[in-house]
Amino acid sequence: MVLVGAVAAAVSCATTTATVEQTMAAATTSTTTTRPEPKALLDAHALRFKNALADSGLAAGVPDETLLAVGRGLCSRLAAGAPEDEVIEVVRPIAAYAAMVSDTTMPGDDAARRYIVIAREEFC
């Protein structure tokens, strides 16, 4: 009886060891897939806008997606003939944020005006 119990324990242990080894082997041989490099969001035109804002001290901390949307929105409003005060009101939050994270002491309205000027010159 003792021999049967010892054999059963050895088989159980061997089965457990094999199972653990198989699990570890499966975990280490998992396939990896490579993702294609993300396409650049900003084309040369939008990059000029971003660089001009950076040269003004107003691009830090603003994601490219946001800069692109702001640029397009500004150009759309300016092309539609929106009054400058209305356009300033729309862009003020982003411009003030950009000034704040850029450690610029520029007030929000001044930063908004600079965004508008740069959008006209570099993006629209």
DRENTORKOL-3810 file (N, C-alpha, C; in nm, 4 decimals):
REM DRENTORKOL-3810
@n.u->0.0806; n.v->-0.1188; n.w->0.0000; ca.u->0.0000; ca.v->0.0000; ca.w->0.0000; c.u->0.0846; c.v->0.1246; c.w->0.0000
@n.u->0.1914; n.v->0.1182; n.w->0.0759; ca.u->0.2786; ca.v->0.2340; ca.w->0.0825; c.u->0.3388; c.v->0.2613; c.w->-0.0537
@n.u->0.3726; n.v->0.1551; n.w->-0.1245; ca.u->0.4322; ca.v->0.1695; ca.w->-0.2566; c.u->0.3329; c.v->0.2309; c.w->-0.3539
@n.u->0.2083; n.v->0.1911; n.w->-0.3480; ca.u->0.1053; ca.v->0.2459; ca.w->-0.4358; c.u->0.0859; c.v->0.3943; c.w->-0.4062
@n.u->0.0830; n.v->0.4312; n.w->-0.2791; ca.u->0.0689; ca.v->0.5730; ca.w->-0.2424; c.u->0.1878; c.v->0.6540; c.w->-0.2882
@n.u->0.3070; n.v->0.5978; n.w->-0.2779; ca.u->0.4277; ca.v->0.6689; ca.w->-0.3223; c.u->0.4271; c.v->0.6874; c.w->-0.4727
@n.u->0.3841; n.v->0.5842; n.w->-0.5456; ca.u->0.3769; ca.v->0.5939; ca.w->-0.6919; c.u->0.2727; c.v->0.6976; c.w->-0.7319
@n.u->0.1593; n.v->0.6967; n.w->-0.6663; ca.u->0.0543; ca.v->0.7942; ca.w->-0.6972; c.u->0.1023; c.v->0.9354; c.w->-0.6693
@n.u->0.1729; n.v->0.9558; n.w->-0.5613; ca.u->0.2263; ca.v->1.0883; ca.w->-0.5288; c.u->0.3292; c.v->1.1313; c.w->-0.6312
@n.u->0.4141; n.v->1.0371; n.w->-0.6753; ca.u->0.5169; ca.v->1.0687; ca.w->-0.7753; c.u->0.4527; c.v->1.1051; c.w->-0.9078
@n.u->0.3495; n.v->1.0313; n.w->-0.9473; ca.u->0.2787; ca.v->1.0616; ca.w->-1.0725; c.u->0.2112; c.v->1.1969; c.w->-1.0626
@n.u->0.1478; n.v->1.2231; n.w->-0.9516; ca.u->0.0812; ca.v->1.3517; ca.w->-0.9309; c.u->0.1810; c.v->1.4653; c.w->-0.9361
@n.u->0.2951; n.v->1.4456; n.w->-0.8702; ca.u->0.4000; ca.v->1.5493; ca.w->-0.8688; c.u->0.4550; c.v->1.5703; c.w->-1.0092
@n.u->0.4791; n.v->1.4600; n.w->-1.0816; ca.u->0.5316; ca.v->1.4703; ca.w->-1.2181; c.u->0.4318; c.v->1.5406; c.w->-1.3080
@n.u->0.3033; n.v->1.5108; n.w->-1.2931; ca.u->0.1992; ca.v->1.5742; ca.w->-1.3736; c.u->0.1917; c.v->1.7233; c.w->-1.3425
@n.u->0.1986; n.v->1.7583; n.w->-1.2144; ca.u->0.1961; ca.v->1.8987; ca.w->-1.1755; c.u->0.3175; c.v->1.9712; c.w->-1.2292
@n.u->0.4352; n.v->1.9108; n.w->-1.2203; ca.u->0.5580; ca.v->1.9724; ca.w->-1.2711; c.u->0.5475; c.v->1.9930; c.w->-1.4211
@n.u->0.4982; n.v->1.8920; n.w->-1.4920; ca.u->0.4841; ca.v->1.9034; ca.w->-1.6372; c.u->0.3856; c.v->2.0141; c.w->-1.6718
@n.u->0.2768; n.v->2.0209; n.w->-1.5977; ca.u->0.1773; ca.v->2.1237; ca.w->-1.6242; c.u->0.2346; c.v->2.2622; c.w->-1.5997
@n.u->0.3086; n.v->2.2798; n.w->-1.4929; ca.u->0.3704; ca.v->2.4089; ca.w->-1.4633; c.u->0.4706; c.v->2.4440; c.w->-1.5717
@n.u->0.5527; n.v->2.3446; n.w->-1.6128; ca.u->0.6509; ca.v->2.3703; ca.w->-1.7181; c.u->0.5827; c.v->2.4065; c.w->-1.8496
@n.u->0.4742; n.v->2.3382; n.w->-1.8826; ca.u->0.4007; ca.v->2.3683; ca.w->-2.0054; c.u->0.3401; c.v->2.5079; c.w->-2.0004
@n.u->0.2876; n.v->2.5439; n.w->-1.8858; ca.u->0.2282; ca.v->2.6767; ca.w->-1.8705; c.u->0.3342; c.v->2.7847; c.w->-1.8860
@n.u->0.4501; n.v->2.7619; n.w->-1.8240; ca.u->0.5580; ca.v->2.8608; ca.w->-1.8340; c.u->0.6092; c.v->2.8707; c.w->-1.9772
@n.u->0.6201; n.v->2.7563; n.w->-2.0456; ca.u->0.6665; ca.v->2.7571; ca.w->-2.1839; c.u->0.5670; c.v->2.8314; c.w->-2.2723
@n.u->0.4399; n.v->2.8086; n.w->-2.2499; ca.u->0.3376; ca.v->2.8768; ca.w->-2.3290; c.u->0.3414; c.v->3.0266; c.w->-2.3053
@n.u->0.3671; n.v->3.0660; n.w->-2.1821; ca.u->0.3711; ca.v->3.2080; ca.w->-2.1501; c.u->0.4908; c.v->3.2761; c.w->-2.2142
@n.u->0.6019; n.v->3.2049; n.w->-2.2260; ca.u->0.7218; ca.v->3.2674; ca.w->-2.2814; c.u->0.7258; c.v->3.2618; c.w->-2.4327
@n.u->0.6405; n.v->3.1798; n.w->-2.4943; ca.u->0.6412; ca.v->3.1704; ca.w->-2.6395; c.u->0.5214; c.v->3.2388; c.w->-2.7019
@n.u->0.4604; n.v->3.3309; n.w->-2.6316; ca.u->0.3461; ca.v->3.4010; ca.w->-2.6883; c.u->0.3938; c.v->3.4886; c.w->-2.8034
@n.u->0.3094; n.v->3.5055; n.w->-2.8993; ca.u->0.3465; ca.v->3.5852; ca.w->-3.0155; c.u->0.3293; c.v->3.7331; c.w->-2.9860
@n.u->0.4134; n.v->3.8109; n.w->-3.0473; ca.u->0.4009; ca.v->3.9553; ca.w->-3.0346; c.u->0.3699; c.v->4.0123; c.w->-3.1716
@n.u->0.2854; n.v->4.1111; n.w->-3.1726; ca.u->0.2528; ca.v->4.1776; ca.w->-3.2974; c.u->0.3096; c.v->4.3176; c.w->-3.2922
@n.u->0.3617; n.v->4.3601; n.w->-3.4025; ca.u->0.4143; ca.v->4.4959; ca.w->-3.4086; c.u->0.3100; c.v->4.5845; c.w->-3.4714
@n.u->0.2951; n.v->4.6981; n.w->-3.4139; ca.u->0.1993; ca.v->4.7962; ca.w->-3.4659; c.u->0.2727; c.v->4.8903; c.w->-3.5594
@n.u->0.2059; n.v->4.9342; n.w->-3.6626; ca.u->0.2706; ca.v->5.0304; ca.w->-3.7509; c.u->0.2941; c.v->5.1613; c.w->-3.6768
@n.u->0.3964; n.v->5.2310; n.w->-3.7151; ca.u->0.4246; ca.v->5.3614; ca.w->-3.6551; c.u->0.3057; c.v->5.4533; c.w->-3.6796
@n.u->0.2657; n.v->5.5302; n.w->-3.5781; ca.u->0.1527; ca.v->5.6203; ca.w->-3.5991; c.u->0.1884; c.v->5.7275; c.w->-3.7015
@n.u->0.0921; n.v->5.7600; n.w->-3.7809; ca.u->0.1105; ca.v->5.8639; ca.w->-3.8823; c.u->0.1199; c.v->5.9992; c.w->-3.8129
@n.u->0.2102; n.v->6.0817; n.w->-3.8593; ca.u->0.2259; ca.v->6.2151; ca.w->-3.8010; c.u->0.0951; c.v->6.2916; c.w->-3.8182
@n.u->0.0508; n.v->6.3512; n.w->-3.7104; ca.u->-0.0763; ca.v->6.4224; ca.w->-3.7122; c.u->-0.0640; c.v->6.5561; c.w->-3.7850
@n.u->0.0483; n.v->6.6230; n.w->-3.7649; ca.u->0.0665; ca.v->6.7560; ca.w->-3.8216; c.u->0.1443; c.v->6.7484; c.w->-3.9524
@n.u->0.0859; n.v->6.8050; n.w->-4.0564; ca.u->0.1592; ca.v->6.8159; ca.w->-4.1817; c.u->0.2503; c.v->6.9383; c.w->-4.1728
@n.u->0.3232; n.v->6.9673; n.w->-4.2786; ca.u->0.4192; ca.v->7.0791; ca.w->-4.2773; c.u->0.3498; c.v->7.2112; c.w->-4.2461
@n.u->0.2313; n.v->7.2284; n.w->-4.2991; ca.u->0.1528; ca.v->7.3503; ca.w->-4.2784; c.u->0.1183; c.v->7.3690; c.w->-4.1302
@n.u->0.0655; n.v->7.2636; n.w->-4.0695; ca.u->0.0279; ca.v->7.2695; ca.w->-3.9279; c.u->0.1512; c.v->7.2768; c.w->-3.8385
@n.u->0.2599; n.v->7.2164; n.w->-3.8824; ca.u->0.3840; ca.v->7.2221; ca.w->-3.8050; c.u->0.4390; c.v->7.3644; c.w->-3.7991
@n.u->0.4229; n.v->7.4392; n.w->-3.9066; ca.u->0.4634; ca.v->7.5821; ca.w->-3.9043; c.u->0.3827; c.v->7.6586; c.w->-3.7999
@n.u->0.2546; n.v->7.6298; n.w->-3.7925; ca.u->0.1673; ca.v->7.6924; ca.w->-3.6933; c.u->0.2170; c.v->7.6594; c.w->-3.5526
@n.u->0.2428; n.v->7.5318; n.w->-3.5278; ca.u->0.2906; ca.v->7.4888; ca.w->-3.3965; c.u->0.4251; c.v->7.5543; c.w->-3.3628
@n.u->0.5156; n.v->7.5555; n.w->-3.4574; ca.u->0.6475; ca.v->7.6143; ca.w->-3.4327; c.u->0.6388; c.v->7.7648; c.w->-3.4078
@n.u->0.5518; n.v->7.8332; n.w->-3.4806; ca.u->0.5340; ca.v->7.9774; ca.w->-3.4585; c.u->0.4763; c.v->8.0035; c.w->-3.3202
@n.u->0.3829; n.v->7.9192; n.w->-3.2775; ca.u->0.3295; ca.v->7.9322; ca.w->-3.1416; c.u->0.4389; c.v->7.9052; c.w->-3.0384
@n.u->0.5205; n.v->7.8038; n.w->-3.0646; ca.u->0.6301; ca.v->7.7717; ca.w->-2.9725; c.u->0.7292; c.v->7.8868; c.w->-2.9647
@n.u->0.7592; n.v->7.9477; n.w->-3.0790; ca.u->0.8499; ca.v->8.0633; ca.w->-3.0802; c.u->0.7921; c.v->8.1791; c.w->-2.9997
@n.u->0.6598; n.v->8.1863; n.w->-2.9919; ca.u->0.5924; ca.v->8.2887; ca.w->-2.9125; c.u->0.5809; c.v->8.2493; c.w->-2.7666
@n.u->0.6154; n.v->8.1239; n.w->-2.7366; ca.u->0.6027; ca.v->8.0745; ca.w->-2.6001; c.u->0.4638; c.v->8.0246; c.w->-2.5671
@n.u->0.3888; n.v->7.9798; n.w->-2.6682; ca.u->0.2488; ca.v->7.9414; ca.w->-2.6440; c.u->0.2114; c.v->7.7998; c.w->-2.6869
@n.u->0.3064; n.v->7.7128; n.w->-2.7103; ca.u->0.2690; ca.v->7.5789; ca.w->-2.7552; c.u->0.2929; c.v->7.4713; c.w->-2.6507
@n.u->0.3609; n.v->7.5027; n.w->-2.5453; ca.u->0.3937; ca.v->7.4002; ca.w->-2.4449; c.u->0.2677; c.v->7.3433; c.w->-2.3822
@n.u->0.2643; n.v->7.2121; n.w->-2.3686; ca.u->0.1548; ca.v->7.1471; ca.w->-2.2991; c.u->0.0260; c.v->7.1328; c.w->-2.3777
@n.u->0.0202; n.v->7.1826; n.w->-2.4987; ca.u->-0.1009; ca.v->7.1709; ca.w->-2.5800; c.u->-0.0775; c.v->7.0582; c.w->-2.6807
@n.u->-0.1570; n.v->6.9517; n.w->-2.6732; ca.u->-0.1379; ca.v->6.8382; ca.w->-2.7643; c.u->-0.1577; c.v->6.8779; c.w->-2.9101
@n.u->-0.0901; n.v->6.8047; n.w->-2.9988; ca.u->-0.1005; ca.v->6.8330; ca.w->-3.1418; c.u->-0.2452; c.v->6.8294; c.w->-3.1901
@n.u->-0.3237; n.v->6.7343; n.w->-3.1392; ca.u->-0.4640; ca.v->6.7245; ca.w->-3.1802; c.u->-0.5391; c.v->6.8532; c.w->-3.1477
@n.u->-0.5095; n.v->6.9093; n.w->-3.0311; ca.u->-0.5759; ca.v->7.0329; ca.w->-2.9888; c.u->-0.5293; c.v->7.1496; c.w->-3.0744
@n.u->-0.3986; n.v->7.1591; n.w->-3.0985; ca.u->-0.3471; ca.v->7.2680; ca.w->-3.1825; c.u->-0.4096; c.v->7.2640; c.w->-3.3216
@n.u->-0.4212; n.v->7.1448; n.w->-3.3768; ca.u->-0.4806; ca.v->7.1300; ca.w->-3.5091; c.u->-0.6267; c.v->7.1739; c.w->-3.5087
@n.u->-0.7016; n.v->7.1320; n.w->-3.4079; ca.u->-0.8429; ca.v->7.1704; ca.w->-3.3979; c.u->-0.8579; c.v->7.3201; c.w->-3.3773
@n.u->-0.7729; n.v->7.3778; n.w->-3.2933; ca.u->-0.7787; ca.v->7.5228; ca.w->-3.2683; c.u->-0.7467; c.v->7.5985; c.w->-3.3961
@n.u->-0.6413; n.v->7.5566; n.w->-3.4653; ca.u->-0.6044; ca.v->7.6232; ca.w->-3.5909; c.u->-0.7161; c.v->7.6189; c.w->-3.6927
@n.u->-0.7745; n.v->7.5022; n.w->-3.7101; ca.u->-0.8856; ca.v->7.4881; ca.w->-3.8059; c.u->-1.0057; c.v->7.5731; c.w->-3.7636
@n.u->-1.0359; n.v->7.5706; n.w->-3.6346; ca.u->-1.1486; ca.v->7.6497; ca.w->-3.5853; c.u->-1.1269; c.v->7.7984; c.w->-3.6027
@n.u->-1.0051; n.v->7.8440; n.w->-3.5721; ca.u->-0.9742; ca.v->7.9870; ca.w->-3.5899; c.u->-0.9884; c.v->8.0271; c.w->-3.7364
@n.u->-0.9305; n.v->7.9483; n.w->-3.8243; ca.u->-0.9381; ca.v->7.9823; ca.w->-3.9675; c.u->-1.0822; c.v->7.9830; c.w->-4.0164
@n.u->-1.1611; n.v->7.8886; n.w->-3.9699; ca.u->-1.3013; ca.v->7.8817; ca.w->-4.0097; c.u->-1.3773; c.v->8.0059; c.w->-3.9636
@n.u->-1.3572; n.v->8.0450; n.w->-3.8387; ca.u->-1.4272; ca.v->8.1629; ca.w->-3.7857; c.u->-1.3802; c.v->8.2911; c.w->-3.8536
@n.u->-1.2492; n.v->8.3006; n.w->-3.8757; ca.u->-1.1966; ca.v->8.4204; ca.w->-3.9420; c.u->-1.2481; c.v->8.4297; c.w->-4.0857
@n.u->-1.2524; n.v->8.3164; n.w->-4.1566; ca.u->-1.3016; ca.v->8.3156; ca.w->-4.2945; c.u->-1.4506; c.v->8.3506; c.w->-4.3005
@n.u->-1.5243; n.v->8.3153; n.w->-4.1959; ca.u->-1.6675; ca.v->8.3458; ca.w->-4.1909; c.u->-1.6939; c.v->8.4907; c.w->-4.1523
@n.u->-1.5868; n.v->8.5646; n.w->-4.1181; ca.u->-1.6032; ca.v->8.7051; ca.w->-4.0832; c.u->-1.6471; c.v->8.7296; c.w->-3.9403
@n.u->-1.6205; n.v->8.6333; n.w->-3.8531; ca.u->-1.6583; ca.v->8.6508; ca.w->-3.7118; c.u->-1.5836; c.v->8.7691; c.w->-3.6532
@n.u->-1.6489; n.v->8.8470; n.w->-3.5686; ca.u->-1.5812; ca.v->8.9596; ca.w->-3.5041; c.u->-1.4646; c.v->8.9102; c.w->-3.4179
@n.u->-1.3583; n.v->8.9891; n.w->-3.4125; ca.u->-1.2390; ca.v->8.9481; ca.w->-3.3389; c.u->-1.2686; c.v->8.9209; c.w->-3.1914
@n.u->-1.3567; n.v->8.9998; n.w->-3.1312; ca.u->-1.3913; ca.v->8.9768; ca.w->-2.9901; c.u->-1.4515; c.v->8.8374; c.w->-2.9692
@n.u->-1.5331; n.v->8.7939; n.w->-3.0640; ca.u->-1.5928; ca.v->8.6603; ca.w->-3.0554; c.u->-1.4862; c.v->8.5520; c.w->-3.0691
@n.u->-1.3934; n.v->8.5721; n.w->-3.1614; ca.u->-1.2866; ca.v->8.4747; ca.w->-3.1838; c.u->-1.1945; c.v->8.4695; c.w->-3.0618
@n.u->-1.1656; n.v->8.5850; n.w->-3.0034; ca.u->-1.0837; ca.v->8.5902; ca.w->-2.8817; c.u->-1.1514; c.v->8.5115; c.w->-2.7702
@n.u->-1.2814; n.v->8.5286; n.w->-2.7566; ca.u->-1.3569; ca.v->8.4586; ca.w->-2.6524; c.u->-1.3463; c.v->8.3067; c.w->-2.6681
@n.u->-1.3486; n.v->8.2606; n.w->-2.7917; ca.u->-1.3434; ca.v->8.1168; ca.w->-2.8190; c.u->-1.2049; c.v->8.0596; c.w->-2.7890
@n.u->-1.0999; n.v->8.1292; n.w->-2.8271; ca.u->-0.9640; ca.v->8.0745; ca.w->-2.8147; c.u->-0.8977; c.v->8.1078; c.w->-2.6805
@n.u->-0.9577; n.v->8.1978; n.w->-2.6043; ca.u->-0.8981; ca.v->8.2406; ca.w->-2.4765; c.u->-0.8615; c.v->8.1249; c.w->-2.3835
@n.u->-0.9492; n.v->8.0263; n.w->-2.3593; ca.u->-0.9125; ca.v->7.9195; ca.w->-2.2637; c.u->-0.7866; c.v->7.8425; c.w->-2.3047
@n.u->-0.7763; n.v->7.8071; n.w->-2.4305; ca.u->-0.6582; ca.v->7.7329; ca.w->-2.4782; c.u->-0.5347; c.v->7.8208; c.w->-2.4721
@n.u->-0.5481; n.v->7.9441; n.w->-2.5173; ca.u->-0.4338; ca.v->8.0356; ca.w->-2.5190; c.u->-0.3861; c.v->8.0660; c.w->-2.3766
@n.u->-0.4795; n.v->8.0860; n.w->-2.2860; ca.u->-0.4417; ca.v->8.1129; ca.w->-2.1466; c.u->-0.3735; c.v->7.9915; c.w->-2.0850
@n.u->-0.4233; n.v->7.8731; n.w->-2.1149; ca.u->-0.3598; ca.v->7.7507; ca.w->-2.0656; c.u->-0.2183; c.v->7.7395; c.w->-2.1209
@n.u->-0.2031; n.v->7.7618; n.w->-2.2519; ca.u->-0.0702; ca.v->7.7533; ca.w->-2.3140; c.u->0.0255; c.v->7.8537; c.w->-2.2518
@n.u->-0.0227; n.v->7.9734; n.w->-2.2243; ca.u->0.0627; ca.v->8.0747; ca.w->-2.1607; c.u->0.1011; c.v->8.0305; c.w->-2.0196
@n.u->0.0065; n.v->7.9734; n.w->-1.9467; ca.u->0.0333; ca.v->7.9317; ca.w->-1.8094; c.u->0.1375; c.v->7.8197; c.w->-1.8040
@n.u->0.1210; n.v->7.7156; n.w->-1.8849; ca.u->0.2150; ca.v->7.6033; ca.w->-1.8801; c.u->0.3490; c.v->7.6371; c.w->-1.9435
@n.u->0.3532; n.v->7.7455; n.w->-2.0190; ca.u->0.4788; ca.v->7.7906; ca.w->-2.0790; c.u->0.5521; c.v->7.8883; c.w->-1.9890
@n.u->0.4993; n.v->7.9084; n.w->-1.8686; ca.u->0.5573; ca.v->8.0041; ca.w->-1.7741; c.u->0.5665; c.v->8.1440; c.w->-1.8335
@n.u->0.4655; n.v->8.1801; n.w->-1.9102; ca.u->0.4568; ca.v->8.3136; ca.w->-1.9684; c.u->0.3604; c.v->8.3948; c.w->-1.8826
@n.u->0.3935; n.v->8.5177; n.w->-1.8583; ca.u->0.3054; ca.v->8.6028; ca.w->-1.7775; c.u->0.2038; c.v->8.6767; c.w->-1.8642
@n.u->0.1916; n.v->8.6337; n.w->-1.9881; ca.u->0.1005; ca.v->8.6973; ca.w->-2.0820; c.u->-0.0447; c.v->8.6741; c.w->-2.0393
@n.u->-0.1256; n.v->8.7797; n.w->-2.0314; ca.u->-0.2681; ca.v->8.7629; ca.w->-1.9982; c.u->-0.3404; c.v->8.6818; c.w->-2.1055
@n.u->-0.4517; n.v->8.6215; n.w->-2.0672; ca.u->-0.5275; ca.v->8.5366; ca.w->-2.1586; c.u->-0.5706; c.v->8.6034; c.w->-2.2868
@n.u->-0.6170; n.v->8.7285; n.w->-2.2801; ca.u->-0.6605; ca.v->8.7989; ca.w->-2.4021; c.u->-0.5426; c.v->8.8236; c.w->-2.4957
@n.u->-0.4274; n.v->8.8588; n.w->-2.4405; ca.u->-0.3088; ca.v->8.8806; ca.w->-2.5245; c.u->-0.2641; c.v->8.7497; c.w->-2.5896
@n.u->-0.2677; n.v->8.6424; n.w->-2.5132; ca.u->-0.2320; ca.v->8.5116; ca.w->-2.5681; c.u->-0.3309; c.v->8.4723; c.w->-2.6781
@n.u->-0.4589; n.v->8.5000; n.w->-2.6569; ca.u->-0.5608; ca.v->8.4691; ca.w->-2.7577; c.u->-0.5368; c.v->8.5501; c.w->-2.8850
@n.u->-0.5055; n.v->8.6776; n.w->-2.8694; ca.u->-0.4758; ca.v->8.7608; ca.w->-2.9875; c.u->-0.3539; c.v->8.7066; c.w->-3.0631
@n.u->-0.2544; n.v->8.6623; n.w->-2.9875; ca.u->-0.1343; ca.v->8.6082; ca.w->-3.0520; c.u->-0.1697; c.v->8.4797; c.w->-3.1274
@n.u->-0.2530; n.v->8.3957; n.w->-3.0701; ca.u->-0.2989; ca.v->8.2757; ca.w->-3.1404; c.u->-0.3660; c.v->8.3133; c.w->-3.2722
@n.u->-0.4500; n.v->8.4164; n.w->-3.2681; ca.u->-0.5223; ca.v->8.4595; ca.w->-3.3884; c.u->-0.4257; c.v->8.5111; c.w->-3.4944
@n.u->-0.3320; n.v->8.5946; n.w->-3.4539; ca.u->-0.2347; ca.v->8.6498; ca.w->-3.5492; c.u->-0.1530; c.v->8.5377; c.w->-3.6119
@n.u->-0.1057; n.v->8.4464; n.w->-3.5300; ca.u->-0.0234; ca.v->8.3366; ca.w->-3.5815; c.u->-0.1058; c.v->8.2451; c.w->-3.6711
@n.u->-0.2308; n.v->8.2204; n.w->-3.6358; ca.u->-0.3171; ca.v->8.1385; ca.w->-3.7215; c.u->-0.3355; c.v->8.2048; c.w->-3.8581
@n.u->-0.3601; n.v->8.3353; n.w->-3.8580; ca.u->-0.3751; ca.v->8.4082; ca.w->-3.9856; c.u->-0.2479; c.v->8.3981; c.w->-4.0695
@n.u->-0.1335; n.v->8.4174; n.w->-4.0065; ca.u->-0.0058; ca.v->8.4222; ca.w->-4.0789; c.u->0.0439; c.v->8.2839; c.w->-4.1212
@n.u->0.0227; n.v->8.1838; n.w->-4.0386; ca.u->0.0882; ca.v->8.0545; ca.w->-4.0610; c.u->-0.0049; c.v->7.9384; c.w->-4.0954
@n.u->-0.1332; n.v->7.9524; n.w->-4.0669; ca.u->-0.2201; ca.v->7.8370; ca.w->-4.0812; c.u->-0.3346; c.v->7.8562; c.w->-4.1787
@n.u->-0.3976; n.v->7.9714; n.w->-4.1778; ca.u->-0.5167; ca.v->7.9947; ca.w->-4.2610; c.u->-0.4801; c.v->8.0139; c.w->-4.4074
END
